[in-house]
Amino acid sequence: MILMMQGAQRYILENKVPVPCSDENQWREFMRNKDNILIARDEIGPYTVVTVFLGFNHGTASKPKFFQTTCFGTDSARPKYSKDCSWAMLQHRGKIACAEGLIRFFKEKEAGIDRSFSCLDYEVHPPNEIHFILESEEAAKKAMPFNKKHWERRENRVIFCVTARIICDRNSDETY
């Protein structure tokens, strides 16, 4: 059953762009088809990252939120909302990176390696970066002692780069 808020503007997607839909029957048919609303779904170990089109603006006119991305399987499945499909996919890739990081974290923890840290928040920086904000620069250095293919550290931030960069560790002959 699809529930709508009284008086809320309905939207459908045309070429991945939300457009108003005044025909309630057309909107209901669109929303009933999971292929129309499921933008992306990925399973990463015990985690499932899902991005969906909501069918209405969950935000405001000045800050619209048409898409929702959630990582299920974590203690905190706090969703992130996006204004358009490209932002939603960036959020989706960020949640995948978080899930992959959690898997590595727990493997390292089982092996006696402790890289635990407290991530205060994260920010999306178009076109290809997600910044994880840590408590301090020292915490960031502990969490990530050196840069990797998709990751780098800047001050108190650990940054995921959606597009891989070739980074050479100055203390090694390896290229990441």
Stockholm file with secondary structure:
# STOCKHOLM 1.0

chainA/1-176         MILMMQGAQRYILENKVPVPCSDENQWREFMRNKDNILIARDEIGPYTVVTVFLGFNHGTASKPKFFQTTCFGTDSARPKYSKDCSWAMLQHRGKIACAEGLIRFFKEKEAGIDRSFSCLDYEVHPPNEIHFILESEEAAKKAMPFNKKHWERRENRVIFCVTARIICDRNSDETY
#=GR chainA/1-176 SS CCCCCTTCCBEEEETTEEEECCCHHHHHHHHHCHHHHEEEEEEETTEEEEEEECSBCSSCSSSCCCEEEEEETSSCCCCEEESSHHHHHHHHHHHHHHHHHHHHHHHHHHTTCCCCCCEEEEEEETTTEEEEEESCHHHHHHHCSSCCSSEEEETTEEEEESSCCCCBCTTSSCBC
#=GC SS_cons         CCCCCTTCCBEEEETTEEEECCCHHHHHHHHHCHHHHEEEEEEETTEEEEEEECSBCSSCSSSCCCEEEEEETSSCCCCEEESSHHHHHHHHHHHHHHHHHHHHHHHHHHTTCCCCCCEEEEEEETTTEEEEEESCHHHHHHHCSSCCSSEEEETTEEEEESSCCCCBCTTSSCBC
//
